[in-house]
Amino acid sequence: MIAVFASGSGTNAEQLILHFRESDTPVSLVVCNKPGAGVLARAERLGVPAVLVERTVFSPSSQGDESREFLELLESAGIRWIALAGFLQLIPAWLIAAYRHRIINIHPALLPAFGGKGMYGMRVHRAVKESGARETGISIHYVNEHYDEGEIICKAVCPVFSTDTPESIAKRVHELEYKHYPRVLERLIYASTK
């Protein structure tokens, strides 16, 4: 079973849910840390249970009851993999240790460029445009204790044209996300069962 962690509108979460719907490893839980986030309504519409967690659960100092209860929640839901899809909080060491090499993230740029704390969504696409870069894309990577620094699993590239706006760059990058993220996760899950 897969848990998708998201803080925003949930378009990548929806792609993952739909891709794995008929598989042996469906998305069976959405975890969100932002009240009112669009991903919560998407999960409900798609029939996937969602939980809203306090940000304190993921704080670096959270080693006590909150972290233990959260791990128990994941375990009781049969979660084997975690996919971050626009989740805007650093994953703490205790969760990484429990899911070593089973937490992956997608970043809307070619890491290590345009990564790190505060680099997400349109902030990334504006930075790409302002830099004059001729290409951008996505990076799918394992999650470690630092923002966007985990081992890269896959990158996909698209051009940046002089006429592009941050919005047109975002559209092109979203297409790469929707195409590659579910397939890469599926490949990882399949490889882990061999």
C-alpha positions as CSV (number, residue, x, y, z in Angstrom):
1,M,0.0,0.0,0.0
2,I,1.1,3.5,-0.8
3,A,0.6,6.7,1.3
4,V,0.7,10.0,-0.6
5,F,1.8,13.0,1.4
6,A,0.6,16.3,0.0
7,S,0.1,19.9,1.1
8,G,-1.5,21.5,-2.0
9,S,-4.1,21.0,-4.7
10,G,-3.2,17.3,-5.1
11,T,-2.9,17.0,-8.9
12,N,0.1,14.6,-8.6
13,A,-1.7,12.8,-5.8
14,E,-4.6,12.2,-8.1
15,Q,-2.4,10.9,-10.9
16,L,-0.8,8.4,-8.4
17,I,-4.2,7.3,-7.1
18,L,-5.6,6.7,-10.6
19,H,-2.5,4.9,-11.8
20,F,-2.4,2.5,-8.9
21,R,-6.2,2.1,-8.5
22,E,-6.3,-1.4,-10.0
23,S,-2.9,-2.6,-8.8
24,D,-1.8,-4.8,-6.0
25,T,-0.3,-1.8,-4.3
26,P,-3.0,1.0,-4.4
27,V,-2.8,4.4,-2.8
28,S,-4.7,3.7,0.4
29,L,-4.0,6.8,2.4
30,V,-3.5,10.5,1.8
31,V,-1.6,12.5,4.5
32,C,-2.0,16.3,4.6
33,N,-0.6,18.9,6.9
34,K,-2.6,21.8,5.6
35,P,-6.2,22.4,6.6
36,G,-8.3,23.1,3.5
37,A,-5.8,21.9,1.0
38,G,-7.3,20.8,-2.3
39,V,-5.8,17.4,-2.0
40,L,-8.3,16.6,0.8
41,A,-11.3,17.1,-1.5
42,R,-9.6,15.2,-4.3
43,A,-9.0,12.2,-2.0
44,E,-12.6,12.3,-0.8
45,R,-13.9,12.4,-4.4
46,L,-11.6,9.5,-5.4
47,G,-12.6,7.4,-2.3
48,V,-9.2,7.4,-0.6
49,P,-9.1,7.9,3.1
50,A,-7.2,11.1,4.1
51,V,-5.8,12.2,7.4
52,L,-5.0,15.8,8.4
53,V,-1.9,15.8,10.7
54,E,-0.5,18.6,12.8
55,R,2.7,20.0,11.6
56,T,4.2,19.2,15.0
57,V,4.1,15.5,14.1
58,F,6.9,16.1,11.7
59,S,9.0,18.5,13.7
60,P,12.6,17.3,14.3
61,S,12.0,17.1,18.0
62,S,8.9,14.9,17.7
63,Q,10.2,11.6,19.1
64,G,7.4,10.9,21.5
65,D,3.8,9.9,21.4
66,E,2.9,11.9,18.3
67,S,5.5,10.2,16.1
68,R,4.8,6.8,17.6
69,E,1.0,7.2,16.9
70,F,1.7,8.3,13.4
71,L,3.9,5.3,12.6
72,E,1.2,3.1,14.1
73,L,-1.4,4.7,11.8
74,L,0.8,4.0,8.8
75,E,1.4,0.4,9.9
76,S,-2.3,-0.2,10.6
77,A,-3.1,1.0,7.0
78,G,-0.5,-1.4,5.6
79,I,1.7,1.4,4.2
80,R,4.9,0.1,2.5
81,W,5.7,3.1,0.4
82,I,5.4,6.9,0.8
83,A,5.3,9.2,-2.2
84,L,5.6,13.0,-1.5
85,A,3.6,15.1,-3.9
86,G,4.0,18.7,-3.0
87,F,4.4,18.0,0.7
88,L,6.0,21.2,2.1
89,Q,7.5,19.9,5.3
90,L,10.8,18.3,6.0
91,I,10.5,14.6,6.7
92,P,12.0,13.8,10.1
93,A,14.8,11.2,10.6
94,W,12.5,8.9,12.6
95,L,10.2,8.5,9.6
96,I,13.0,8.1,7.1
97,A,14.5,5.4,9.4
98,A,11.2,3.5,9.4
99,Y,10.8,3.7,5.6
100,R,14.5,3.7,4.4
101,H,14.5,3.8,0.6
102,R,10.8,3.7,0.5
103,I,10.0,7.4,0.6
104,I,10.3,9.2,-2.7
105,N,9.7,12.8,-3.8
106,I,9.2,14.6,-7.1
107,H,10.8,18.0,-7.5
108,P,9.8,20.4,-10.4
109,A,13.4,21.1,-11.6
110,L,16.6,19.4,-12.4
111,L,18.3,18.9,-9.1
112,P,20.6,20.1,-7.6
113,A,19.6,23.3,-9.4
114,F,16.6,25.1,-8.0
115,G,16.2,22.9,-5.0
116,G,16.3,23.3,-1.2
117,K,14.1,24.9,1.5
118,G,11.5,27.2,0.1
119,M,11.9,26.0,-3.5
120,Y,8.6,24.6,-4.6
121,G,5.8,25.2,-7.1
122,M,5.8,28.5,-8.9
123,R,8.8,29.7,-7.0
124,V,10.9,27.1,-8.8
125,H,9.5,28.0,-12.3
126,R,10.1,31.7,-11.7
127,A,13.7,31.0,-10.6
128,V,14.2,28.9,-13.7
129,K,12.9,31.7,-16.0
130,E,14.9,34.4,-14.3
131,S,18.1,32.3,-14.5
132,G,17.9,32.1,-18.3
133,A,18.2,28.3,-18.2
134,R,17.5,26.6,-21.5
135,E,16.1,23.5,-20.0
136,T,14.3,22.3,-16.9
137,G,12.3,19.2,-15.9
138,I,11.7,17.0,-13.0
139,S,13.8,15.0,-10.5
140,I,12.5,12.0,-8.7
141,H,14.6,11.1,-5.7
142,Y,14.7,9.2,-2.4
143,V,14.0,11.3,0.6
144,N,16.7,11.9,3.2
145,E,17.0,14.3,6.1
146,H,17.6,17.4,3.9
147,Y,15.4,19.2,1.4
148,D,15.9,17.8,-2.2
149,E,19.3,16.1,-1.4
150,G,18.3,12.5,-1.6
151,E,19.7,10.1,-4.2
152,I,18.3,10.8,-7.6
153,I,16.3,8.0,-9.1
154,C,15.2,9.6,-12.4
155,K,15.3,12.9,-14.2
156,A,13.2,14.0,-17.2
157,V,14.0,17.1,-19.2
158,C,12.0,19.7,-21.2
159,P,13.1,22.8,-23.0
160,V,12.7,26.4,-21.7
161,F,12.0,28.8,-24.5
162,S,12.8,32.6,-24.5
163,T,9.0,33.2,-24.9
164,D,8.1,31.1,-21.9
165,T,6.5,32.5,-18.8
166,P,6.7,30.7,-15.4
167,E,3.2,29.5,-16.0
168,S,4.0,27.9,-19.4
169,I,7.1,26.3,-17.9
170,A,4.9,24.9,-15.1
171,K,2.5,23.4,-17.6
172,R,5.3,21.6,-19.4
173,V,6.8,20.4,-16.2
174,H,3.4,19.1,-14.9
175,E,3.1,17.0,-18.0
176,L,6.5,15.3,-17.2
177,E,5.4,14.8,-13.6
178,Y,2.1,13.1,-14.6
179,K,3.9,10.9,-17.1
180,H,6.9,9.8,-15.1
181,Y,6.1,9.8,-11.4
182,P,3.6,7.0,-11.3
183,R,5.7,4.8,-13.6
184,V,8.9,5.3,-11.6
185,L,7.2,4.5,-8.4
186,E,5.6,1.4,-10.0
187,R,9.1,0.3,-11.2
188,L,10.5,0.7,-7.7
189,I,7.7,-1.3,-6.1
190,Y,8.0,-4.0,-8.6
191,A,11.8,-4.2,-8.2
192,S,11.4,-4.5,-4.4
193,T,9.2,-7.6,-4.7
194,K,11.6,-9.6,-6.9
